[in-house]
Amino acid sequence: MNTKQLAEKAQTIVAELEELDNRITELKDGDDAEALETAQSLYEEKNAEFDEVEKSLATAKERDRKRALAQEIAKSVAPVQEPAEKKVSVETTAAQKEKDQLQCFWDFMKYKKMSDNAIDLIKPKSQIDKAEADGLQCAAAPMLVKRALLGDRICKSMGSGGAKVTNTTGSNLIDQEFFAQLQMEAMPVPQVVDRVRVIPTKSGDVEIPTLTQTDGSGKFGGISFSWITEAAAKPDQNATWSKVRIQTHELAGSMQVSERLLSRSMINIEQLLIELSRGDLRYVLDTAIISGTGTGQPLGVINDGIRHIARTALNTVGYQDLVNLVYELPPEDRARAIFVMNDAVEKDLLGDVDSDGKPLYSASTANGIYDRLVGRQFVSNVNSPALGSEGDIIFGDWSAYVLAMEDDIVFARSPHYTLTNYLMTYKAFLVAGGRCVLPRKFVTLTVAAS
């Protein structure tokens, strides 16, 4: 597809992503867990499809740029108009072009009058600082002169793209004329931040009313009807209320990028910083929701008075542990509960075999939302506590965790703070807090064996 078609396709995908995002927001407030999982899966697929279109669009734009550059080169190789009696004819062959470049270079060094085409033929490709360029005329030495000055080996390295210099200004992102795409490893995918309940707050802290409920007769908040004899006084029934306070905290960071890098880089540096900042902010939030201390950060699930049961064996999670976790929660709390575990826990479980040596668990052929452990959905990550630690596997309804946020992630830039160093300063931050409003909807294993 050409650039226009790819752009139209990208716009269509963005519209579909917006519809799915609205659908996910609606489903998070409902009880249809399967529909929510399906919508999130479709969102991830569309997001991946957009990334592919974005890559194709970048390739198409680069192809258009090279085509335009080729046309400019074709124009520049027209006969060079030389003054007076001498004219240099620039042909398309490499050998003839080198010969013409050499002739134009000698004319330049002799201060002879030259046409615009002749000057373009020896014009340096490197960027010249404005302070240096004012009042100056520059010429790049042709290959014959460069060989005489530097030698063949250095000249060949210069013409092949060369090694990239790595330093704090990011100059390794600059000289990449043949491959305009940054290579980077996949970033970890948050597993709980999109499953919790998010509410906005303008005043910082927020208080959420809750009904006090306990196991047994306290399930209905203190109301307990009883059978009475005819004409007897009706017993008084009063519900017990409470509230959960959530304090918000700032999560922030800043970055500095040189102006030279911003102007030269083949990569869209600002967009890259936005993507990396967004990914890390979400990852840090995900970790805090699971194991945050509550001091200067959200209070994590495992530190918020949830249910705990002993594991059957030290430093492992087995089949019986899964069964015990599921049935520690009452039936009404199991419907929307899922397992969240460290990746090492999933590996440990997938290695379990029965008496015949057959694996107890195997992924479904469809993968993703259809995978189950003891009939329950599960997800793994790398930011849960390590295998054998408290919280290495948690079973619970993650909508019972509330994440209070002020507005959204803020990304700002300014050149003023480091103006004299020619650095652009970027900052990203958000204000958020969180904790379980219903801790009894979660259960995990203790550290030690029973």
C-alpha positions in Angstrom: 0.0 0.0 0.0 1.1 3.6 -0.6 1.5 6.3 2.1 -2.0 7.6 1.6 -3.6 4.2 1.9 -1.6 3.4 5.0 -2.5 6.7 6.6 -6.2 6.0 6.0 -5.9 2.5 7.5 -4.2 3.9 10.6 -7.1 6.4 11.0 -9.6 3.5 10.8 -7.7 1.5 13.4 -7.5 4.5 15.7 -11.3 4.9 15.5 -11.8 1.2 16.3 -9.4 1.5 19.3 -11.4 4.4 20.6 -14.6 2.4 20.4 -13.0 -0.6 22.1 -11.6 1.7 24.8 -15.0 3.1 25.5 -16.4 -0.5 25.5 -13.7 -1.6 28.0 -14.5 1.3 30.3 -18.2 0.3 30.3 -17.4 -3.4 30.9 -15.1 -2.6 33.9 -18.1 -1.3 35.7 -20.2 -4.3 34.9 -20.1 -8.0 35.8 -19.4 -9.6 32.4 -15.8 -10.7 32.9 -15.7 -12.8 29.7 -16.9 -9.8 27.6 -14.2 -7.6 29.2 -11.5 -10.1 28.5 -12.6 -10.4 24.9 -12.7 -6.6 24.5 -9.2 -6.3 26.0 -7.9 -9.0 23.7 -9.4 -7.3 20.6 -7.9 -4.0 21.8 -4.4 -5.6 22.1 -4.8 -7.1 18.6 -5.9 -3.7 17.1 -3.0 -2.0 18.9 -0.6 -4.6 17.5 -2.1 -4.0 14.0 -1.7 -0.3 14.4 2.0 -0.8 15.3 2.5 -2.8 12.1 0.7 -0.1 10.0 3.0 2.5 11.7 6.1 0.5 10.7 4.8 0.1 7.1 4.0 3.8 7.0 7.5 4.7 8.2 8.9 2.4 5.5 6.7 4.0 2.9 7.7 7.5 3.9 11.3 6.5 3.8 10.8 5.1 0.3 9.1 8.3 -0.8 11.9 10.4 0.7 14.6 8.3 -1.2 12.6 8.6 -4.4 12.5 12.4 -4.0 16.2 12.4 -3.2 16.9 10.4 -6.3 15.0 12.9 -8.4 17.0 15.7 -6.9 20.2 13.9 -7.6 19.1 13.3 -11.2 18.6 17.1 -11.5 22.0 17.9 -10.0 23.9 15.8 -12.5 22.9 18.0 -15.4 25.9 19.7 -17.2 27.7 22.0 -14.8 27.8 25.5 -16.2 31.4 26.6 -15.8 32.6 30.2 -16.3 34.2 31.3 -19.6 35.7 28.7 -21.8 35.6 25.6 -19.5 32.6 23.5 -18.8 32.4 20.3 -16.7 29.9 17.7 -17.9 28.6 15.7 -15.0 27.4 12.2 -16.1 25.5 9.6 -14.2 28.4 7.1 -14.0 30.2 6.9 -10.7 33.6 7.3 -12.3 32.5 10.3 -14.3 30.8 11.8 -11.2 34.0 11.4 -9.2 36.0 13.0 -12.0 33.6 16.0 -12.1 33.7 16.4 -8.3 37.5 16.5 -8.4 37.5 19.2 -11.1 34.9 21.3 -9.2 36.9 20.9 -6.0 40.1 22.2 -7.6 38.1 25.1 -9.1 36.8 25.9 -5.6 40.2 25.8 -4.1 41.5 28.2 -6.8 38.7 30.7 -6.0 37.2 30.4 -9.4 33.7 31.4 -10.1 31.3 28.4 -10.0 27.7 27.7 -10.9 25.1 26.6 -8.3 25.2 23.0 -9.7 28.9 22.8 -9.4 28.7 24.0 -5.8 26.0 21.5 -4.9 28.2 18.7 -6.3 30.9 19.3 -3.6 28.6 20.7 -0.9 29.2 19.0 2.5 26.5 16.6 3.8 27.4 17.2 7.4 25.5 19.8 9.3 27.5 23.0 10.0 26.7 25.1 13.0 25.1 28.4 12.1 27.8 30.4 13.9 30.5 28.6 11.8 28.5 28.7 8.5 27.9 32.5 8.5 30.2 34.1 5.9 31.8 30.8 5.0 31.8 28.7 1.9 32.6 25.0 2.4 33.4 22.1 0.2 33.7 18.4 0.8 36.8 16.7 -0.5 36.1 14.1 -3.3 37.1 10.5 -2.7 40.5 10.9 -4.5 41.6 13.7 -2.1 40.2 11.9 1.0 42.2 8.8 0.1 45.3 10.9 -0.2 44.7 12.5 3.2 43.3 9.6 5.2 44.1 6.3 3.4 41.8 3.7 1.9 40.9 1.9 5.1 39.5 4.9 6.9 37.7 6.1 3.7 36.0 2.8 3.3 34.8 2.9 6.9 33.5 6.4 6.4 31.5 5.4 3.4 29.8 2.3 4.9 27.8 3.9 7.6 30.5 3.3 10.2 30.3 2.4 13.9 28.1 4.5 16.1 29.5 6.5 19.1 27.5 5.8 22.3 27.4 8.6 24.8 25.0 10.5 27.0 23.7 12.7 24.2 22.4 9.7 22.3 24.6 10.2 19.2 24.2 6.4 18.4 20.7 7.3 17.1 22.0 9.7 14.5 24.1 8.0 11.7 21.6 5.4 10.5 20.8 6.3 6.9 19.9 2.8 5.7 17.8 1.6 8.7 15.4 4.1 10.1 14.0 1.9 12.9 15.1 1.7 16.5 15.7 -1.9 17.7 14.4 -2.5 21.2 13.3 -5.4 23.4 9.6 -5.9 24.1 8.5 -4.1 27.3 6.8 -6.0 30.1 3.0 -6.0 29.9 1.1 -4.8 33.0 -1.4 -7.4 34.1 -3.4 -5.7 36.9 -3.5 -1.9 36.3 -6.1 -2.5 33.6 -8.2 -4.8 35.8 -8.6 -2.5 38.8 -11.3 0.1 39.2 -9.9 3.6 38.4 -11.7 6.7 39.7 -10.8 10.4 39.2 -9.9 12.7 42.1 -9.3 16.5 42.0 -8.6 17.1 45.7 -5.8 14.5 46.1 -7.2 12.1 48.7 -10.5 10.3 48.4 -12.7 8.5 50.9 -14.9 5.6 49.7 -17.9 4.4 51.7 -18.0 0.6 52.4 -20.4 -1.8 54.1 -18.8 -3.7 57.0 -19.2 -7.4 56.1 -17.7 -10.5 57.8 -17.9 -14.2 57.3 -20.9 -16.0 58.7 -23.8 -13.9 59.9 -22.1 -10.7 59.1 -22.3 -11.1 55.3 -25.2 -8.6 55.0 -23.5 -5.8 56.9 -25.0 -6.5 60.3 -28.6 -7.1 59.1 -29.8 -10.5 60.3 -33.5 -11.3 60.1 -35.0 -14.0 62.3 -38.2 -15.9 62.7 -40.5 -14.5 65.4 -43.8 -15.5 67.0 -47.0 -13.9 65.8 -47.6 -10.3 67.1 -44.1 -10.2 68.6 -42.0 -7.0 68.2 -40.0 -6.9 65.1 -36.2 -6.9 66.0 -34.2 -3.8 65.1 -31.8 -4.2 62.2 -29.1 -1.7 61.4 -26.4 -1.9 58.8 -22.8 -1.1 59.8 -21.0 1.4 57.6 -17.3 2.3 57.3 -15.1 4.1 54.8 -11.7 3.5 53.1 -9.3 6.5 52.7 -7.0 6.6 49.7 -4.1 9.0 49.7 -2.5 10.0 46.4 1.2 10.4 45.7 3.3 11.7 42.8 5.1 9.4 40.5 7.6 11.3 38.3 10.8 11.5 36.3 12.7 13.8 33.9 15.0 13.3 30.9 17.4 15.6 29.0 18.1 15.4 25.3 20.5 17.6 23.3 19.0 19.9 20.7 21.5 18.5 18.1 20.2 15.0 18.7 16.6 16.2 18.2 17.4 17.8 14.9 19.6 15.0 13.5 18.1 11.8 14.8 16.3 9.4 12.4 14.1 8.4 15.3 11.3 10.6 16.6 12.9 11.1 20.0 9.9 12.8 21.6 7.5 10.1 20.6 10.0 7.5 21.9 10.3 9.2 25.3 6.5 9.3 25.6 6.2 5.6 24.8 9.0 4.6 27.2 7.7 6.9 30.0 4.2 5.6 29.6 5.4 2.0 29.7 7.5 2.5 32.8 4.8 4.5 34.6 2.3 1.7 34.0 4.8 -0.9 35.1 5.6 0.9 38.4 1.9 1.3 39.0 1.3 -2.4 38.3 4.0 -3.3 40.8 2.6 -0.9 43.5 -0.9 -2.4 43.1 0.5 -5.8 43.9 3.1 -5.0 46.6 3.2 -1.3 47.3 4.1 -0.3 50.9 1.5 2.5 51.2 4.2 5.0 52.3 4.7 7.5 49.5 3.0 5.1 47.1 -0.2 3.1 46.7 -0.9 0.3 49.2 -0.5 -3.1 47.5 -2.9 -6.0 47.8 -0.5 -8.2 49.8 0.0 -5.5 52.4 -3.7 -4.6 52.9 -5.1 -7.2 55.3 -6.1 -9.8 52.7 -6.7 -13.5 53.5 -3.7 -15.8 53.9 -3.4 -19.5 53.9 -0.4 -21.8 54.4 1.2 -23.3 51.3 1.6 -27.1 51.2 5.4 -27.1 50.6 8.2 -24.5 51.0 9.3 -22.4 48.0 6.7 -23.9 45.6 3.1 -23.7 44.5 1.3 -27.0 43.8 -2.1 -28.3 42.7 -3.5 -28.4 46.2 -2.4 -24.8 46.8 -4.5 -23.7 43.9 -7.6 -25.6 45.2 -7.1 -24.1 48.6 -6.8 -20.6 47.3 -10.0 -20.9 45.3 -12.1 -22.3 48.1 -10.7 -19.9 50.7 -13.0 -17.3 49.0 -16.8 -17.7 49.4 -18.7 -18.7 46.3 -20.0 -15.1 45.7 -16.4 -13.8 45.5 -15.0 -16.4 43.1 -17.1 -15.5 40.0 -14.8 -12.6 38.9 -11.6 -13.7 40.7 -8.5 -14.7 38.7 -4.9 -15.8 39.6 -2.1 -13.3 39.3 1.3 -14.9 39.7 5.0 -14.5 39.1 6.2 -16.0 35.9 8.4 -18.5 37.9 5.2 -19.7 39.6 3.6 -20.6 36.2 6.8 -22.4 35.2 6.7 -24.3 38.4 3.1 -25.3 37.9 3.5 -26.3 34.3 6.3 -28.7 35.5 3.9 -30.6 37.8 3.1 -34.2 36.7 0.7 -36.8 37.9 1.6 -40.4 38.9 1.8 -41.4 35.2 4.2 -38.5 34.4 1.6 -36.5 32.5 1.5 -32.7 33.0 -1.3 -31.5 35.3 -1.6 -28.3 33.3 -1.3 -27.3 29.6 -2.3 -24.2 27.7 -5.4 -24.2 25.6 -4.9 -24.4 21.8 -6.5 -20.9 21.6 -4.1 -19.5 24.3 -4.8 -16.2 26.0 -8.2 -15.8 27.7 -9.0 -19.5 27.4 -6.0 -20.7 29.6 -7.1 -22.0 32.9 -5.7 -23.3 36.2 -8.2 -25.5 38.2 -10.9 -23.9 36.0 -9.9 -20.4 36.8 -8.3 -17.7 34.5 -4.7 -16.8 35.3 -2.0 -14.3 34.2 1.7 -14.2 34.9 4.1 -11.3 35.2 7.6 -10.4 36.3 6.8 -7.8 39.0 5.0 -10.1 41.4 7.0 -11.3 44.4 9.4 -14.2 43.7 8.4 -17.8 43.9 8.1 -18.9 47.5 7.4 -15.4 48.8 4.2 -14.1 50.1 2.2 -12.7 47.1 3.9 -14.9 44.5 0.4 -16.0 43.6 -2.8 -14.1 44.4 -6.4 -15.2 43.8 -8.9 -12.4 43.9 -11.4 -10.0 42.3 -9.2 -7.1 41.1 -12.1 -4.8 40.6 -12.2 -4.6 44.5 -8.9 -2.5 44.2 -9.5 1.2 43.6 -6.8 3.3 41.9 -7.5 7.0 42.4 -5.8 9.3 39.8 -5.7 13.1 39.3 -6.3 13.7 35.6 -3.8 11.6 33.6 -0.1 11.1 32.8 1.4 14.6 32.1 4.3 14.9 29.7 6.0 18.4 29.4 9.1 19.8 27.9 11.2 23.0 28.3 14.5 24.3 27.0 14.9 27.0 29.7 16.5 25.1 32.6 19.5 23.9 30.6 19.4 26.6 27.8 23.2 27.2 27.9 23.9 23.5 27.5 21.6 23.2 24.4 19.6 20.6 26.2 15.8 20.0 26.1 14.4 18.9 29.4 11.3 16.6 29.5 9.3 15.5 32.5 6.6 13.0 33.0 4.5 12.5 36.1 1.1 11.4 37.5 -0.6 11.7 40.8 -2.2 8.5 42.0 -3.0 6.4 45.1 -4.7 3.0 45.6 -5.7 0.3 48.0 -8.2 -2.6 48.4 -11.7 -1.3 49.4 -12.7 -5.0 50.0 -9.5 -6.8 51.1 -11.4 -10.0 51.9 -11.9 -10.6 48.2 -8.2 -11.6 47.9 -6.2 -14.5 49.2 -2.5 -15.5 48.9 -0.1 -18.1 50.3 2.1 -17.5 53.4 5.9 -17.8 53.0 6.5 -20.8 55.2 5.2 -24.4 54.6 2.5 -25.6 57.0 
